[in-house]
Amino acid sequence: MTDVEEFLVARGAEEMPHPGGTLLAHLCRTRDMLASWGARPALCLAGLAHAAYGTDGFPQGLVEVAARPTLVEVIGPEAEEIVYRYGSCDRGFSYPRLHNGGPMRDRFTGAEISPDGRQVRDFVELTVASELDVLTHNDDLRAEHGAGLRGLFTAWRPYASGPAIAAVTEFFG
């Protein structure tokens, strides 16, 4: 078990239910999917810790947002920035605007930010990996959200890597 995994286990990720078993299992699968797509180490670390602050779709966090420096110590500043952007995303506001270069809204502060190209690509890759894992492990969520996510991922295609696009195509047919 890596130091990051031990950090997550100490905060309850191994006991927290999540589609496909536990939150820790989901986080590890997300990291592994990103790695299989050739993602750089910081993005893979972000995949492993992406729910540390909770998300708009999974509000149970493992670390308080006020304790961001603690997560920075564990995964580094680049990976933590990705985790924060992912966890802080107000999905209802941000998702439909992102493919047009629109702003993202921080659900914790209400601030709107305009991410640069790399930040958008990281966000898209992480979102695709996480959501594909969730849909793979929960037929009800796939039935409820699959069509919407397919449309979203199609709109985000310019920001996704070739392997992520291939995974979406394979998953949705």
Rosetta blueprint (number, residue, H / E / L):
1 M L
2 T L
3 D H
4 V H
5 E H
6 E H
7 F H
8 L H
9 V H
10 A H
11 R L
12 G L
13 A L
14 E L
15 E L
16 M L
17 P E
18 H E
19 P L
20 G L
21 G E
22 T E
23 L H
24 L H
25 A H
26 H H
27 L H
28 C H
29 R H
30 T H
31 R H
32 D H
33 M H
34 L H
35 A H
36 S H
37 W L
38 G L
39 A L
40 R L
41 P H
42 A H
43 L H
44 C H
45 L H
46 A H
47 G H
48 L H
49 A H
50 H L
51 A L
52 A L
53 Y L
54 G L
55 T L
56 D L
57 G L
58 F L
59 P L
60 Q L
61 G L
62 L L
63 V L
64 E L
65 V H
66 A H
67 A H
68 R H
69 P H
70 T H
71 L H
72 V H
73 E H
74 V H
75 I H
76 G L
77 P H
78 E H
79 A H
80 E H
81 E H
82 I H
83 V H
84 Y H
85 R H
86 Y H
87 G H
88 S H
89 C E
90 D L
91 R H
92 G H
93 F H
94 S H
95 Y H
96 P H
97 R H
98 L H
99 H L
100 N L
101 G L
102 G L
103 P L
104 M E
105 R E
106 D E
107 R L
108 F L
109 T L
110 G L
111 A L
112 E E
113 I E
114 S L
115 P L
116 D L
117 G H
118 R H
119 Q H
120 V H
121 R H
122 D H
123 F H
124 V H
125 E H
126 L H
127 T H
128 V H
129 A H
130 S H
131 E H
132 L H
133 D H
134 V H
135 L H
136 T H
137 H L
138 N L
139 D H
140 D H
141 L H
142 R H
143 A H
144 E H
145 H H
146 G H
147 A H
148 G H
149 L H
150 R H
151 G H
152 L H
153 F H
154 T H
155 A H
156 W L
157 R H
158 P H
159 Y H
160 A L
161 S L
162 G H
163 P H
164 A H
165 I H
166 A H
167 A H
168 V H
169 T H
170 E H
171 F H
172 F H
173 G L
